[in-house]
Amino acid sequence: MNRYLYSLILYLLVPCVFLKHLWRSRQAPAYRKRWGERLGFYRTLSFHQPVIWVHAVSVGETIASAPLVKKLIDSYPGYRVLVTTMTPTGSEQVKKIHGDTVSHLYAPYDLPCAQSRFLTHVNPAIAIVIETELWPNTINACYQRNIPVVIANARLSARSAKGYRKLGSLTRKMMSKIAMVACQNADDGERFLQLGLPRERMRVTGSIKFDLAVDAHLQEKSKQLKTSWQMGLGRPVTVLIAASTHDGEDQPIIDAFIALKKTHKDLLLVIVPRHPERFNSVYEQVLRNQLTCLRHSQHPVLTSSTDVILGDTMGELMMLYGASDIAFVGGSLVERGGHNMLEPASLGLPVISGPHTFNFLDISQSLAKAGGLLMVHNVDTLIKTVSTLLDNTDYRRMIGKKGEQFVKANGGALEYQIQLISSALPVLINE
């Protein structure tokens, strides 16, 4: 496929995309807002400093990029960091993490006219793309303007590589215009090379997701939250958190909880859906199972009959992890590829995942090998695994400790990637 045909197809699809946003806005009204930005039109926000542009698609990439963004802010005070996302939840996460220390815009669609308007407005000194957002027109537009593109914390699953391979010469030409790819592991790097990336532009750096700083203030808030739950319940409590769940996972988790509750009366379930538009439906689903559910957003006072807490806020997952004892990481019982299991591991929690972890394949395999991750395949194995952890406190702590040690042992990717970013654009200087 050539780029002109690709662009034509995208132009034809734009109305469908906006219709999808309208549909999603029924439950997430933010999808109706700021449409102009998606086409490269801006009423406000001008830049009076040179710009470092960081693109993070949604919540996961925004959280993953947080240490990198903060390091860029500290290292290059003469520059303004612009973080773009594609989703409203990503936008909310940017504000939650960084406040007014960065600017935010929605990234324009990969249309030549939209990219031209965006780059003219922003004029970034460098484009840093987090993980895997490879858009031919975006990369070509940056290349034509001598804006180096760095793919930071890059990952490329076999499934994604297969999709890019179908685009043939379009993908190869795109790869030739990327300045540097900092890969999480060698397998990801090899896939980039097979797609046409010049070998001298690929480095295996590890993942910046290992460079987690566990905030003492956050830990204290988690401790207070756990204490408030225990006081409300009137008894000691063991908390199982099911984080970043997707449609199709909540019922198996609820079924497992109901079974476990028969023999473990002190168990409390916290469910945190991945997308906020599912908060209401998951809440109703819990109630249909004859369980008492309270919304975390309402700062509830628990009672002895409380079964489930719905994590229906954004940006507080780490605090909820800190108040928990066992973590199941979602997107893995269904084929979504899993989510970041290093966050609960960094807090010393034993981590459980389903079999579908292709977005975090190397990390999940390595964490499991280190003894910090337990894999389940269905409701029965989930019940058995959680029950074993509940019955054996020493075993639970051992699994959590191994995960925590694994995270600490694999840090250092952040500094390496900052060096690569600086080398890709030598004019970046400390000011």
C-alpha positions as CSV (number, residue, x, y, z in Angstrom):
1,M,0.0,0.0,0.0
2,N,1.3,3.5,-0.8
3,R,0.7,6.5,1.5
4,Y,-1.7,8.2,-0.7
5,L,-4.1,5.3,-0.8
6,Y,-3.7,4.9,3.0
7,S,-4.6,8.6,3.5
8,L,-7.6,8.4,1.2
9,I,-8.9,5.4,3.3
10,L,-8.4,7.4,6.5
11,Y,-10.3,10.4,5.1
12,L,-13.2,8.2,4.2
13,L,-13.2,6.7,7.7
14,V,-13.2,10.0,9.7
15,P,-17.0,10.3,9.7
16,C,-17.3,6.8,11.1
17,V,-14.8,7.7,13.8
18,F,-16.7,10.7,14.9
19,L,-19.9,8.7,14.9
20,K,-18.2,6.2,17.2
21,H,-17.2,9.1,19.5
22,L,-20.9,10.2,19.6
23,W,-21.9,6.7,20.5
24,R,-19.3,6.4,23.3
25,S,-20.3,9.9,24.6
26,R,-23.6,8.5,25.8
27,Q,-21.7,7.1,28.8
28,A,-18.5,9.3,28.6
29,P,-19.6,12.8,27.6
30,A,-16.0,14.0,27.2
31,Y,-16.0,12.2,23.8
32,R,-18.2,15.0,22.5
33,K,-15.6,17.7,23.3
34,R,-12.6,19.2,21.6
35,W,-13.2,17.6,18.2
36,G,-11.3,20.4,16.5
37,E,-8.0,19.2,18.1
38,R,-8.4,15.8,16.5
39,L,-8.3,17.6,13.1
40,G,-5.5,20.0,14.0
41,F,-7.5,23.1,14.9
42,Y,-6.7,25.0,18.1
43,R,-8.5,28.0,19.6
44,T,-6.1,28.3,22.6
45,L,-2.8,27.1,23.9
46,S,0.2,28.8,22.1
47,F,3.7,27.8,22.9
48,H,6.3,30.4,23.9
49,Q,9.1,27.9,24.6
50,P,10.5,25.1,22.4
51,V,8.4,22.0,22.8
52,I,9.2,18.4,23.6
53,W,6.2,16.4,22.3
54,V,5.4,13.1,24.1
55,H,2.5,11.1,22.7
56,A,0.8,8.6,25.0
57,V,-2.4,7.0,23.6
58,S,-4.5,6.5,26.7
59,V,-4.3,5.8,30.5
60,G,-1.8,2.9,30.4
61,E,0.8,4.7,28.3
62,T,0.3,7.9,30.3
63,I,1.0,6.2,33.5
64,A,3.9,4.3,31.9
65,S,5.4,7.5,30.6
66,A,5.1,9.5,33.8
67,P,8.7,8.9,35.1
68,L,10.0,9.8,31.6
69,V,7.9,13.0,31.4
70,K,9.0,14.1,34.9
71,K,12.6,13.4,34.0
72,L,12.3,15.5,30.9
73,I,10.7,18.4,32.8
74,D,13.6,18.3,35.3
75,S,16.3,17.8,32.7
76,Y,15.2,20.5,30.2
77,P,13.6,23.4,32.0
78,G,13.9,25.6,29.0
79,Y,11.4,23.5,27.1
80,R,7.7,23.0,27.5
81,V,6.6,19.4,27.5
82,L,3.4,18.7,25.6
83,V,1.7,15.4,26.3
84,T,-0.9,14.2,23.7
85,T,-3.4,11.4,24.1
86,M,-6.2,9.9,22.0
87,T,-8.8,9.4,24.8
88,P,-10.5,11.5,27.4
89,T,-9.4,9.1,30.1
90,G,-5.8,9.7,29.0
91,S,-6.4,13.4,29.2
92,E,-7.7,13.1,32.7
93,Q,-4.7,11.0,33.7
94,V,-2.3,13.6,32.3
95,K,-3.9,16.3,34.5
96,K,-4.0,14.0,37.5
97,I,-0.3,13.1,37.3
98,H,1.3,16.2,36.0
99,G,-1.1,19.1,36.7
100,D,0.0,22.3,35.0
101,T,3.7,21.2,34.7
102,V,2.9,20.0,31.1
103,S,0.5,21.0,28.4
104,H,-2.1,18.6,26.9
105,L,-3.8,18.3,23.5
106,Y,-5.6,15.5,21.8
107,A,-3.3,14.1,19.1
108,P,-4.7,14.8,15.6
109,Y,-5.7,11.9,13.5
110,D,-3.1,10.6,11.0
111,L,-4.3,12.8,8.2
112,P,-1.8,14.9,6.2
113,C,-3.8,18.1,6.7
114,A,-4.4,17.6,10.4
115,Q,-0.7,16.7,11.0
116,S,0.4,19.7,9.1
117,R,-1.7,22.1,11.2
118,F,-0.6,20.4,14.4
119,L,3.1,20.6,13.6
120,T,2.8,24.2,12.4
121,H,1.0,25.1,15.7
122,V,3.3,23.2,18.1
123,N,6.6,23.1,16.1
124,P,8.1,20.4,18.4
125,A,11.8,20.0,18.7
126,I,11.4,16.2,19.1
127,A,8.5,13.7,19.0
128,I,8.6,10.9,21.6
129,V,6.1,8.2,21.0
130,I,5.3,5.9,23.9
131,E,5.3,2.1,23.3
132,T,3.6,1.4,19.9
133,E,1.8,4.2,18.1
134,L,3.2,4.0,14.6
135,W,1.3,6.3,12.2
136,P,2.8,6.7,8.7
137,N,1.6,10.3,8.0
138,T,2.7,11.5,11.4
139,I,6.1,10.1,11.1
140,N,6.5,11.3,7.5
141,A,5.4,14.8,8.5
142,C,7.9,14.9,11.3
143,Y,10.6,13.6,8.9
144,Q,9.9,16.3,6.3
145,R,10.3,19.0,9.0
146,N,13.5,17.5,10.5
147,I,11.7,16.6,13.7
148,P,13.3,13.4,15.1
149,V,10.9,10.7,16.1
150,V,11.9,8.4,19.0
151,I,9.8,5.4,20.0
152,A,10.4,5.2,23.7
153,N,9.7,2.1,25.9
154,A,8.8,0.4,22.6
155,R,7.0,-2.9,22.4
156,L,5.7,-4.7,19.4
157,S,3.8,-7.9,19.8
158,A,3.7,-10.6,17.2
159,R,0.1,-9.8,16.5
160,S,0.8,-6.1,16.0
161,A,3.9,-6.8,13.8
162,K,1.7,-9.0,11.6
163,G,-0.7,-6.2,11.1
164,Y,2.0,-3.7,10.1
165,R,3.6,-6.3,7.8
166,K,0.4,-6.3,5.8
167,L,1.0,-2.6,4.9
168,G,4.1,-3.7,3.0
169,S,6.2,-0.8,1.6
170,L,4.2,1.8,3.7
171,T,5.6,0.2,6.9
172,R,9.1,-0.1,5.5
173,K,9.3,3.5,4.5
174,M,7.8,4.6,7.8
175,M,10.5,2.6,9.7
176,S,13.3,4.3,7.7
177,K,12.2,7.7,8.9
178,I,12.3,6.9,12.7
179,A,15.4,8.3,14.4
180,M,15.6,5.8,17.3
181,V,13.6,2.9,18.9
182,A,14.2,2.1,22.5
183,C,12.8,-1.5,22.9
184,Q,11.7,-3.1,26.1
185,N,13.3,-6.5,25.1
186,A,15.2,-8.2,22.3
187,D,12.2,-9.9,20.8
188,D,10.4,-6.6,20.3
189,G,13.5,-5.2,18.8
190,E,13.8,-8.0,16.3
191,R,10.2,-7.4,15.1
192,F,11.0,-3.8,14.5
193,L,14.1,-4.8,12.4
194,Q,12.0,-7.3,10.4
195,L,9.6,-4.5,9.5
196,G,12.5,-2.4,8.1
197,L,14.0,-0.4,11.0
198,P,17.7,0.1,10.4
199,R,19.6,-1.9,13.0
200,E,21.7,1.0,14.1
201,R,18.6,2.8,15.2
202,M,17.4,0.1,17.6
203,R,18.5,-0.3,21.2
204,V,17.3,-2.7,23.8
205,T,16.9,-0.7,27.0
206,G,14.4,-2.6,29.2
207,S,11.1,-1.0,30.3
208,I,10.7,2.2,32.1
209,K,7.8,0.6,33.9
210,F,10.3,-0.9,36.2
211,D,11.4,2.6,37.3
212,L,8.6,3.0,39.7
213,A,9.0,5.3,42.7
214,V,6.6,4.3,45.5
215,D,5.5,7.5,47.0
216,A,5.5,7.6,50.8
217,H,2.5,10.0,50.9
218,L,0.6,7.6,48.6
219,Q,1.5,4.6,50.9
220,E,0.1,6.6,53.9
221,K,-3.2,7.3,52.1
222,S,-3.4,3.6,51.2
223,K,-2.9,2.7,54.9
224,Q,-5.6,5.1,56.0
225,L,-8.0,3.8,53.5
226,K,-7.4,0.2,54.6
227,T,-7.9,1.2,58.2
228,S,-11.2,3.0,57.4
229,W,-12.5,-0.1,55.6
230,Q,-11.6,-2.3,58.6
231,M,-13.3,0.1,61.0
232,G,-16.5,0.2,58.9
233,L,-16.6,-3.6,58.6
234,G,-15.8,-4.0,62.3
235,R,-13.3,-6.7,61.6
236,P,-9.9,-7.4,60.1
237,V,-10.1,-7.6,56.3
238,T,-8.2,-9.2,53.5
239,V,-8.6,-7.3,50.2
240,L,-8.7,-8.9,46.7
241,I,-8.4,-6.2,44.0
242,A,-9.4,-7.0,40.4
243,A,-7.8,-4.1,38.5
244,S,-8.3,-2.9,34.9
245,T,-11.1,-5.3,34.1
246,H,-12.7,-5.6,30.7
247,D,-16.1,-6.7,29.6
248,G,-16.3,-10.5,30.1
249,E,-14.0,-10.6,33.1
250,D,-16.2,-9.1,35.9
251,Q,-18.6,-12.0,36.1
252,P,-15.9,-14.7,36.5
253,I,-14.3,-12.5,39.2
254,I,-17.6,-12.1,41.0
255,D,-18.3,-15.8,40.8
256,A,-14.9,-16.5,42.3
257,F,-15.5,-14.0,45.1
258,I,-18.8,-15.6,46.0
259,A,-17.2,-19.0,46.2
260,L,-14.3,-17.7,48.2
261,K,-16.5,-15.8,50.6
262,K,-18.1,-19.0,51.8
263,T,-14.8,-20.1,53.5
264,H,-13.1,-16.7,53.9
265,K,-15.5,-14.4,55.7
266,D,-13.0,-11.5,56.0
267,L,-12.6,-11.2,52.2
268,L,-13.4,-7.8,50.6
269,L,-13.5,-7.4,46.8
270,V,-12.4,-4.2,45.0
271,I,-13.3,-4.1,41.3
272,V,-11.7,-1.4,39.1
273,P,-13.0,-1.4,35.5
274,R,-10.5,-0.3,32.9
275,H,-12.8,2.2,31.3
276,P,-15.0,4.7,33.1
277,E,-17.9,4.2,30.8
278,R,-18.3,0.7,32.3
279,F,-18.5,1.9,35.9
280,N,-22.3,2.0,36.0
281,S,-22.8,-1.4,34.2
282,V,-20.3,-3.2,36.5
283,Y,-22.0,-1.7,39.6
284,E,-25.3,-3.0,38.4
285,Q,-23.8,-6.3,37.6
286,V,-22.5,-6.7,41.1
287,L,-25.9,-5.9,42.5
288,R,-27.6,-8.5,40.3
289,N,-25.4,-11.1,42.0
290,Q,-27.0,-10.2,45.3
291,L,-23.9,-8.5,46.7
292,T,-23.7,-5.2,48.5
293,C,-21.6,-2.8,46.5
294,L,-20.3,0.7,47.4
295,R,-18.8,3.3,45.1
296,H,-15.3,4.5,46.0
297,S,-16.0,7.9,44.4
298,Q,-18.7,8.5,47.1
299,H,-16.2,8.0,50.0
300,P,-18.4,5.4,51.5
301,V,-18.6,4.3,55.1
302,L,-18.5,0.5,55.0
303,T,-20.8,-1.6,57.1
304,S,-20.5,-5.3,58.2
305,S,-22.6,-6.3,55.1
306,T,-20.4,-4.6,52.5
307,D,-19.1,-7.1,49.9
308,V,-17.6,-5.1,47.1
309,I,-16.1,-1.7,46.5
310,L,-16.3,-0.3,43.0
311,G,-13.2,1.6,42.1
312,D,-14.9,4.3,40.0
313,T,-12.3,7.0,40.0
314,M,-9.4,7.9,37.8
315,G,-5.8,8.1,38.9
316,E,-6.2,6.3,42.2
317,L,-5.4,2.7,41.2
318,M,-2.0,2.7,42.9
319,M,-3.7,3.9,46.1
320,L,-6.2,1.1,45.9
321,Y,-3.4,-1.4,45.2
322,G,-1.7,-0.2,48.3
323,A,-4.8,-0.9,50.4
324,S,-5.1,-4.4,49.0
325,D,-3.5,-7.8,49.8
326,I,-3.8,-9.7,46.6
327,A,-4.0,-8.3,43.0
328,F,-5.6,-9.7,39.9
329,V,-4.6,-7.7,36.8
330,G,-7.3,-7.6,34.2
331,G,-7.4,-7.7,30.4
332,S,-6.0,-11.1,30.7
333,L,-9.0,-13.5,31.2
334,V,-10.2,-12.1,27.9
335,E,-8.1,-11.5,24.9
336,R,-7.0,-7.9,25.5
337,G,-3.4,-8.6,26.2
338,G,-3.2,-7.8,29.9
339,H,-2.2,-4.7,31.7
340,N,0.7,-3.5,33.8
341,M,1.4,-6.1,36.6
342,L,4.5,-4.3,37.8
343,E,2.5,-1.7,39.7
344,P,1.1,-4.1,42.3
345,A,4.3,-6.1,42.3
346,S,6.3,-2.9,43.2
347,L,4.1,-2.6,46.3
348,G,4.8,-6.2,47.4
349,L,1.5,-7.7,46.4
350,P,1.2,-11.2,45.0
351,V,0.0,-10.8,41.4
352,I,-2.5,-13.0,39.5
353,S,-3.1,-12.8,35.8
354,G,-5.1,-14.7,33.2
355,P,-3.4,-16.3,30.2
356,H,-3.8,-13.5,27.7
357,T,-0.7,-11.3,28.4
358,F,0.6,-10.7,24.8
359,N,1.0,-7.0,25.4
360,F,3.3,-7.7,28.3
361,L,4.6,-11.1,27.3
362,D,8.2,-10.6,28.3
363,I,7.4,-8.9,31.5
364,S,4.7,-11.5,32.5
365,Q,7.0,-14.4,31.7
366,S,9.9,-12.9,33.6
367,L,7.8,-12.0,36.6
368,A,6.3,-15.5,36.7
369,K,9.8,-17.0,36.4
370,A,11.0,-14.8,39.3
371,G,8.1,-16.2,41.4
372,G,6.0,-12.9,41.6
373,L,3.2,-13.8,39.2
374,L,0.7,-16.6,39.4
375,M,-1.2,-17.5,36.2
376,V,-4.8,-18.7,36.1
377,H,-7.0,-19.8,33.2
378,N,-10.6,-19.8,34.4
379,V,-12.8,-19.3,37.4
380,D,-11.8,-22.6,39.0
381,T,-8.1,-21.9,38.9
382,L,-8.7,-18.4,40.1
383,I,-10.6,-19.7,43.1
384,K,-7.9,-22.3,43.9
385,T,-5.0,-19.7,43.5
386,V,-6.6,-17.0,45.7
387,S,-7.7,-19.6,48.3
388,T,-4.1,-20.8,48.6
389,L,-2.9,-17.3,49.1
390,L,-5.6,-16.6,51.7
391,D,-4.8,-19.8,53.6
392,N,-1.1,-19.3,53.8
393,T,0.1,-15.8,54.9
394,D,3.8,-16.6,54.6
395,Y,3.3,-17.9,51.1
396,R,1.4,-14.8,50.1
397,R,4.2,-12.6,51.5
398,M,6.8,-14.6,49.8
399,I,5.2,-14.2,46.4
400,G,4.8,-10.5,47.0
401,K,8.4,-10.1,48.1
402,K,9.7,-11.9,45.0
403,G,7.7,-9.6,42.8
404,E,8.9,-6.5,44.6
405,Q,12.5,-7.6,44.3
406,F,12.1,-8.4,40.6
407,V,10.9,-4.8,39.9
408,K,13.8,-3.3,41.8
409,A,16.3,-5.5,40.1
410,N,15.2,-4.4,36.6
411,G,15.3,-0.7,37.0
412,G,17.6,1.6,35.0
413,A,15.8,1.8,31.7
414,L,14.7,5.4,32.3
415,E,18.2,6.8,32.4
416,Y,19.2,4.9,29.3
417,Q,16.2,6.2,27.3
418,I,16.8,9.8,28.4
419,Q,20.3,9.4,27.0
420,L,19.0,8.1,23.7
421,I,16.5,11.0,23.5
422,S,19.3,13.5,24.0
423,S,21.5,11.8,21.4
424,A,18.6,11.9,18.9
425,L,18.4,15.6,19.3
426,P,21.8,17.1,20.3
427,V,20.4,20.6,20.5
428,L,18.5,19.7,23.6
429,I,20.5,21.4,26.3
430,N,20.0,22.1,30.0
431,E,18.9,25.6,30.6
